[in-house]
Amino acid sequence: MTDPTLARVLAILSGVARADRVPREPGADTLLGENGYWLDSVDMLEVILACEHEFDISLGDPDELTEEALASVGSLAALIARKLA
């Protein structure tokens, strides 16, 4: 895996999701909800807070936290990369 942001997001997700909900081979296309990590709203909040802490950014703008941005590992990593740029 060459994208360090994606790797850090995957590590966060592995820590938040219960072991039985971590997909066998997660990657950028892995969904955060159904058919992926199966995160509920409380889990998503935990992921957002963990990402804010890990990357020292703020993800509080409702225009950024869209359904599309929180759909997959890759879309979340892309949002974080934009915030870091």
N, C-alpha and C positions, 0 to 999 in steps of 0.2 A: 504494500500500500504506500503510495508516494505522497498523498495529500495529508499533511500533518493535522490540519483542522478536522478533516473527516475522521482520522484515527482517534483524535481526542474526543470527538462527539460519540463515536462508537464505544469508547471506554466509559464515558458517562452513562450511555444507555445500558451498557452491561451492568453497571453498578445500580441503576435505578430499577430496571426490570427484574422480576424474579427469574431465577435460573431456568424455570420451566417455560418462560416466555421469550428467552433469547433465541432467535433463529440460529440454525446450524451454521450458516455462512452469511452473516450480515454484511451488507455493503451499502453503497450509495443509494441503490434502488429499493432497499428494504423499507417498507412502510412502518410508520410509527404506531399506527392504529391497527385495525383488523388486518389479518393475514401477514402481520409483521411482528412487531413487539407487543401488540395488543395493549398499548398504554391507554389508561383512562385519563380523565381530566386532572385528577390529583397527581398521577404519575407525570403528566405533561408539565404541570406546574413545577414539580421537583426537577425535571430535566431542564426547564428554562432557568430556574434558579441556579442549578449546578453549572450550566453553561455560562451564565453571567459571572459566576465566581471564577470558574476555570479560565475564561478569556478576558476577565476584567472589562466587561462591556455591560450595557443596559439594553434589555430587550423589552422595555415597557411600552413602546409605541404600538398602539393597536393597529396602525396602518402596516406595520411590519409583521406582526404576529397573525398572519392570515392563515386560512385553512391550507392554502397551497404551500406556504413557508414551513408549515408544521406537518406536511404530508409524509415526507420520507427523510431518511438520514441525510441524503444528499441535499435536499432543499433546506434543511436546517443548517447544515454545514455551509451552504452558499450564503444564507442570511448572515451567519456569523462572520464569514469572510468579508462580506460587504461592510459590516460594522467595523471590522479591523482595518479596512483599507483607508 
